[in-house]
């Protein structure tokens, strides 16, 4: 109803004022505003201005050293990434974050980045490169990356076995698109100052 929209507009104005207030941890106010928007505009339609709000938050703190390795700030970036539908653009977005040093010490960043490659192109090889770069960067928790690497290596080994069996049987149509993928031993380490892919 019209009154409901008026109430929401008033509350939105209150949050806008909150963003301009001084505090020791300004990201908190942005997170409150984003959470309020998600709860009050479930469809995240044009009236919510959700995409614009999230984008503003990512830009507001992009050069703030306090938040570069903050899991809460990374969570805002993940919300922003949901609006990116193109795989190439999404891979580029992760690479850009890495290049400017955002979330480079957080395992969840490398997990999500590797998942993009796997979901978009079945890129286990590039996924492994990204996860191993996380280890080189000292990302925490280390156990998360170790577990993901073990899972990917097992998947690659299974695909190689399928390929070998299919070739032995003279039937390469059931190879599950693994032809041409390199063995794990051929993967080279990546320099710390260079994005892995």
QUIWO-V541422 format. One record per pair of residues at least 24 apart in sequence whose C-alpha atoms are under 10 Angstrom apart, sorted by sequence separation. I is the first residue (numbers start at 0). J is the second residue. D is the distance in whole Angstrom. If there is no record, write none. Layout:
i->I j->J d->D
i->I j->J d->D
This chain:
i->11 j->35 d->9
i->29 j->53 d->9
i->53 j->77 d->10
i->54 j->78 d->9
i->55 j->79 d->10
i->106 j->130 d->8
i->109 j->133 d->6
i->127 j->151 d->7
i->10 j->35 d->9
i->11 j->36 d->8
i->53 j->78 d->7
i->54 j->79 d->6
i->76 j->101 d->10
i->90 j->115 d->7
i->108 j->133 d->9
i->109 j->134 d->9
i->123 j->148 d->10
i->126 j->151 d->8
i->127 j->152 d->8
i->155 j->180 d->9
i->10 j->36 d->10
i->29 j->55 d->9
i->30 j->56 d->9
i->53 j->79 d->6
i->54 j->80 d->10
i->76 j->102 d->10
i->89 j->115 d->8
i->90 j->116 d->7
i->107 j->133 d->10
i->155 j->181 d->9
i->156 j->182 d->8
i->29 j->56 d->7
i->52 j->79 d->9
i->53 j->80 d->10
i->89 j->116 d->9
i->106 j->133 d->7
i->124 j->151 d->9
i->155 j->182 d->8
i->156 j->183 d->8
i->29 j->57 d->10
i->50 j->78 d->9
i->51 j->79 d->9
i->73 j->101 d->8
i->87 j->115 d->10
i->105 j->133 d->8
i->106 j->134 d->8
i->123 j->151 d->6
i->124 j->152 d->9
i->155 j->183 d->8
i->7 j->36 d->9
i->49 j->78 d->10
i->50 j->79 d->7
i->67 j->96 d->9
i->72 j->101 d->9
i->73 j->102 d->6
i->86 j->115 d->7
i->87 j->116 d->9
i->90 j->119 d->9
i->103 j->132 d->9
i->104 j->133 d->7
i->105 j->134 d->10
i->109 j->138 d->8
i->123 j->152 d->8
i->26 j->56 d->8
i->29 j->59 d->10
i->49 j->79 d->9
i->50 j->80 d->10
i->72 j->102 d->9
i->86 j->116 d->8
i->89 j->119 d->10
i->103 j->133 d->7
i->104 j->134 d->9
i->106 j->136 d->10
i->108 j->138 d->9
i->152 j->182 d->10
i->26 j->57 d->10
i->50 j->81 d->9
i->77 j->108 d->9
i->104 j->135 d->10
i->105 j->136 d->9
i->106 j->137 d->9
i->107 j->138 d->9
i->108 j->139 d->10
i->123 j->154 d->8
i->124 j->155 d->8
i->152 j->183 d->7
i->7 j->39 d->8
i->50 j->82 d->7
i->67 j->99 d->9
i->68 j->100 d->8
i->69 j->101 d->9
i->70 j->102 d->7
i->73 j->105 d->9
i->76 j->108 d->10
i->86 j->118 d->9
i->87 j->119 d->9
i->104 j->136 d->6
i->105 j->137 d->8
i->106 j->138 d->5
i->107 j->139 d->8
i->123 j->155 d->7
i->7 j->40 d->10
i->26 j->59 d->9
i->67 j->100 d->7
i->68 j->101 d->6
i->69 j->102 d->7
i->74 j->107 d->10
i->86 j->119 d->6
i->103 j->136 d->7
i->104 j->137 d->6
i->105 j->138 d->5
i->106 j->139 d->5
i->107 j->140 d->8
i->110 j->143 d->8
i->25 j->59 d->10
i->26 j->60 d->8
i->67 j->101 d->5
i->68 j->102 d->5
i->70 j->104 d->10
i->73 j->107 d->9
i->74 j->108 d->9
i->77 j->111 d->9
i->85 j->119 d->9
i->86 j->120 d->9
i->103 j->137 d->8
i->104 j->138 d->4
i->105 j->139 d->5
i->106 j->140 d->6
i->109 j->143 d->10
i->110 j->144 d->7
i->113 j->147 d->9
i->117 j->151 d->10
i->25 j->60 d->9
i->61 j->96 d->9
i->66 j->101 d->8
i->67 j->102 d->6
i->68 j->103 d->7
i->69 j->104 d->9
i->70 j->105 d->7
i->73 j->108 d->8
i->103 j->138 d->7
i->104 j->139 d->6
i->105 j->140 d->7
i->106 j->141 d->7
i->109 j->144 d->8
i->11 j->47 d->10
i->64 j->100 d->9
i->66 j->102 d->9
i->67 j->103 d->8
i->68 j->104 d->6
i->69 j->105 d->8
i->70 j->106 d->10
i->102 j->138 d->9
i->103 j->139 d->10
i->104 j->140 d->9
i->105 j->141 d->9
i->106 j->142 d->9
i->107 j->143 d->8
i->62 j->99 d->9
i->64 j->101 d->9
i->67 j->104 d->9
i->68 j->105 d->7
i->70 j->107 d->8
i->104 j->141 d->10
i->106 j->143 d->7
i->107 j->144 d->8
i->110 j->147 d->8
i->8 j->46 d->10
i->61 j->99 d->9
i->62 j->100 d->10
i->63 j->101 d->10
i->67 j->105 d->10
i->70 j->108 d->9
i->106 j->144 d->6
i->109 j->147 d->10
i->110 j->148 d->10
i->8 j->47 d->10
i->26 j->65 d->10
i->61 j->100 d->10
i->62 j->101 d->9
i->105 j->144 d->10
i->106 j->145 d->10
i->7 j->47 d->10
i->26 j->66 d->8
i->61 j->101 d->8
i->24 j->65 d->9
i->30 j->71 d->8
i->4 j->46 d->9
i->24 j->66 d->10
i->30 j->72 d->9
i->33 j->75 d->9
i->29 j->72 d->10
i->27 j->71 d->9
i->30 j->74 d->10
i->26 j->71 d->8
i->27 j->72 d->10
i->30 j->75 d->8
i->33 j->78 d->10
i->26 j->72 d->8
i->29 j->75 d->9
i->135 j->188 d->9
i->123 j->177 d->10
i->135 j->189 d->9
i->136 j->190 d->10
i->121 j->176 d->9
i->122 j->177 d->10
i->135 j->190 d->9
i->136 j->191 d->7
i->121 j->177 d->9
i->124 j->180 d->7
i->127 j->183 d->9
i->132 j->188 d->8
i->135 j->191 d->7
i->136 j->192 d->9
i->123 j->180 d->9
i->124 j->181 d->7
i->131 j->188 d->8
i->132 j->189 d->7
i->122 j->180 d->9
i->123 j->181 d->10
i->124 j->182 d->9
i->128 j->186 d->8
i->131 j->189 d->8
i->132 j->190 d->8
i->133 j->191 d->9
i->124 j->183 d->8
i->127 j->186 d->9
i->128 j->187 d->8
i->132 j->191 d->7
i->128 j->188 d->8
i->129 j->189 d->9
i->132 j->192 d->10
i->124 j->185 d->10
i->125 j->186 d->9
i->128 j->189 d->7
i->132 j->193 d->9
i->124 j->186 d->8
i->132 j->194 d->8
i->133 j->195 d->10
i->132 j->195 d->7
i->131 j->195 d->9
i->129 j->194 d->8
i->130 j->195 d->9
i->128 j->194 d->10
i->129 j->195 d->6
i->128 j->195 d->6
i->129 j->196 d->7
i->127 j->195 d->10
i->128 j->196 d->8
i->126 j->195 d->9
i->68 j->138 d->10
i->125 j->195 d->8
i->126 j->196 d->9
i->125 j->196 d->7
i->116 j->196 d->10
i->98 j->192 d->8
i->97 j->192 d->10
i->98 j->193 d->8
i->97 j->193 d->9
i->98 j->194 d->7
i->97 j->194 d->7
i->96 j->194 d->10
i->97 j->195 d->9
i->94 j->193 d->10
i->95 j->194 d->9
i->94 j->194 d->7
i->93 j->194 d->10
i->94 j->195 d->9
i->94 j->196 d->8
i->91 j->196 d->9
i->90 j->196 d->9
